[in-house]
Amino acid sequence: MGAAVKKTISLPADLAKEAEARAKAEGKTLSGVIQEALREARVGRRQQELRGIQGFWSRKAREQGILTEKDLERYLRA
């Protein structure tokens, strides 16, 4: 992880209160809670992207009649 960069952000009051409560409950700083939430969001976006890629290639495989691993092996040998 690189050097920390200070930023000022605005949050709706209810979200700020929730974040502060979470920080207190977990023994973290508010900054730590925000960092964790952003990292989790990034992971979620990457998982969604991966599911999209998997879906695309699954459709392509079905279009070629590849439904099982044996079908894939036969396709790759051809």
Sequence and secondary structure as in RCSB ss.txt:
>XXXX:A:sequence
MGAAVKKTISLPADLAKEAEARAKAEGKTLSGVIQEALREARVGRRQQELRGIQGFWSRKAREQGILTEKDLERY
LRA
>XXXX:A:secstr
            HHHHHHHHHHHHHHT  HHHHHHHHHHHHHHHHHHHHHHHHHHHHHHHHHHTT  SHHHHHHH
HH 
